[in-house]
Amino acid sequence: MISSGEIFLLLLIVSAPFFGSFISTLLIRVERKKPILKPVFSTCSDCGHQILLMHKIPILSHLVLKGACYRCKTPFSYTYITLETGFLLSSVIAILVLFNETFDKIVFTIFLAWIFLPLSIFDIQQQRLPDLATIPIACAGLLQGYLLPYVTFFDCLLGFILGFVLSAAVSILYSKIRRQTGLGWGDVKLIAAIGALIGWQLVPWFIFLASTAAMIYVILQMIIYGKQAGKERIPFGPFLCGSSWLVWIYSIS
Ligand SMILES: [Zn+2]
């Protein structure tokens, strides 16, 4: 007998790519400075052709149309396929890894991935992390510390303070020594918000993991594109989001 929780998780998996597709449309409209909710139905950014219903099936239509508009062949933004597959994969991974855990743990972990993925794309495209995202994440962190039994409210509050103090100190020191921005204030706010979400005990770990991953990425860029690539500014948000999601899963599983 399938429980109502299992049916909900199944529906969540099926709907994940559709949510990814919807959030992609919103992100692309923000990136192109277009009205967020108009037009209601997606159109091709190049020829304005209204996208057919059968061409809106996430992932599948991308494969059938070879990632380009049916009429003018303008390639679709990479945001679509990244978020459609990202939403689906993160949901499947969360359910598989946390299979023996409680329903609310699994749903909360999926919810986190669905916030972190668009935020990472936004940081890559806009080179900034908006307060509109980091402040609600901090609030959600403190709220779950109060409502859910996994991390205490006190640990979440300490996580927020530790994340903020550590990253703000690094940001200020770096800009004083190097006379340029190393760690932006958007990153500082995101680190504090994640600290509020996963508790102070995990803050050093996710910062360490994110820094290591970013360093490996820069080294690889330098190997492939030459030393100059090492001087280019890289968005730190995706590394912070990815590492904190992994540390979160590890801590609750
Ligand atoms: Zn077109």
Residues whose N, C-alpha, C, O or C-beta is under 5 A from the ligand:
A	BS01	ZN	C44 D46 C47 G48 H49 C69 R71 C72 K73 T74
